[in-house]
Amino acid sequence: MDGFPDAIVGISVAILIVLFSVQRFGTDKVGLSFAPIILLWFTFIGGIGLYNLFKYNPGVLSAFNPGYAVDYFRRNGKKGWISLGGIVLCITGTEAMFADLGHFNIRAIQISFSVIVFPALLAAYSGQAAYLTEFPGEVEHTFYNSIPDPLYWPTFVVAVAAAIIASQAMISGAFAIISQSLSLGCFPRVKVVHTSAKYEGQVYIPEINYLLMIACVIVCVGFKTTEKIGNAYGIAVVAVMVITTCMVTLIMLVIWKTSIWWIALFLVVFSSIEAVYLSSVLYKFKQGGFLPLAFSFVLMVVMGVWHYVHKERYMFELRNKVSSDFIKDLTANPHINRVPGIGLLYSELVQGIPPIFPHFIANVPSIHSILVFVSVKNIPISRVTLKERFLFRHVEPRDYRMFRCVVRYGYKDVIERPKEFEQQLVENLKEFIRHESYISEAIMGERSKQMTEPMNLQHSTILVNDGIVGRSGRSSTIHVVESQQQNHPNVSSGSIQSIQVDGKSTNSFSKMVTIPIQGAEEEMQIVQTAKENGVVYLLGEAEVVAEENASLFKQIVVNYAYSFLRKNFRQGEKVLEIPRARLLRVGMTYEI
């Protein structure tokens, strides 16, 4: 029996490895296999609890009287206060349900907690209390000793399975929190795999999964007993409750605009209760309670460093983005060569030209015949259709053939391989050129018509069909947007537009015209020729450093901590599937 605890540790480590290995199949598939076991577990403990309650002593229900709690603390004093750290473990695990709101809807959490979890726990603990009134010497193994003999082994098997599954909620919650932090710019780049098209929050993050597995194995081997792990878990749970109370108070004040008296009452009641429990669990700080605080500190440092530098870098780009005068001067500069092909310059800026562009021009005085500033954005829907994925606009002056493109992906969309992506981008760019030509000529034709035949268009619907045929020998029909609040249509090249033809997607189109497309055909041919000459990816390699007069603390954060994180997490070209053979890095130093 001397090696029995070591065997338990070994089995636990093996179970942990298997549990983390199946996470890649997704929360919905893993949860589908786990749900019947959990339902059976709550049925067992609830049923056994009711059996013991009515068999031994239904009078224990009087313990719900708060007066008994007061008497308990009066009799035990400091020992009673310390025991709160163990009492709080009775509810640990239930709070994980609320961490899974990103995986399931609110109604599912409410129903499962109110109808299944809460009644089953009350019945289980009441039944054990009734059993202890009959057998007071069996406190250490109350649960298993109170199980009726015919149900002992089935309950044991289900209990072991439930203990394994209980970790799933924590793992899922960790994935959801990291994913949300990543979208807020508070965490370094990691690979996020969305495993469900219905729920955005159901994600799997390989790097975090394996880091959690390693950490859990180290804790299991290092602590060996559930006593120290329980002390660590108790601090984590109560700290979550305290933070939640603070956040809800902030929401009541800022979002809900609740009366200040209700806010004060909520804060005083809940914070006073949680403060008592927090003080109790912190008493076990040296007996394992330090672990969650140490993990939290490291995680907060990583998130704080990344968010601060990431924000400062973005603000630097905003402050130093290229002005329109620079582009105009560029077109008149005879030393700038136009090389055949398409250049795709990636940037996080949706508006304006990033400061890396003039730095590129200063070192390589040439520009591709077609230059596109690409911004990739993830939006909170499952999929973005191909016809709505690419949003284009011109960068003035138009004859220089520079474009801004925002590429939108849903969380279930997979970034295409380079060849497929290039083909889609070029086809959508040609469609944008054609549609913008349609609209421009339609506006010019309409204004010319208004000059010859004045009429009030404020509340009228006009159908124009001039039947003009272009060089291609065919005519095209397009709907032109006109707001009823304006007498004259206005198309701004400064806004991103998504345009569709053939009458498929028009919200307020009220005129139909037929116009020539000869100018558009020439531009589209230039784009196609540029694609055939090759596509080159331009990626800014910005090195962020602290200013010379910055404090020592800022220099450590920016020059060392952020640099370490950036070098050891995923780089942009890996996330965007950029081919290395056609990747041109442009180095630049940002001083923040």
Summary of the structure (lengths in Angstrom):
residues: 592
radius of gyration: 32.4
end to end distance: 62.2
largest distance: 104.1
contacts: 1667
relative contact order: 0.08
helix: 60%
strand: 13%
